[in-house]
Amino acid sequence: METSPSPRSTAPVVIAILLAIGPGLGALLGTMSNSEQFTIANLILSPALSLVSGILLGFRTGDSVGEKALHSLLWALGAFGVSLGLQFMGCNAVNYRF
């Protein structure tokens, strides 16, 4: 019997990380190019993308259904914090005010 763990695809993790940092980087690019609509769209999409990112990561790290739900919530909060932090830094980098 084989006891080594089966290799898991890293694609969901990469996608989750891109979803978490995407709005922050988008807000940075939008503010640097003075594109208000692009920046506002990133701010609006950030919670939804962070939630999807958290669900992807939570289902990878949790063992039971309860753990998967708890991990998803924690990962979503962390991803949202990272996204908002990047957006804040991006807006402050160019002295952007709404």
C-alpha positions, 0 to 999 in steps of 0.5 A: 500500500502506498503511504506517500501523499498524493500530489495536489495541483497548485493551480487553485492556490495560485488563482486564490493568491491572484484573486486576493492581490489583484484588486490591490494591484489594480487600484494601484495601477488605476490611481497611477493612470488616473483612471477613476472608474477602474479604481472604483471597480477594483474597490467594489469587486475586492470583497467578492474576489476575496471571498472566492479566494478564501473559499478556494484556500479554505477548501484546500486547508480544511479536513472536515466540512466545519474546518473547511468553512472556518478556514474559508472564512479566515482566509477570506478575511485575510485576503480582504485585509491584504487587498485593502492594504494594497489598495490603501498603499496604492491610493496613498502612493499617488496621493489619491483622494475620493 
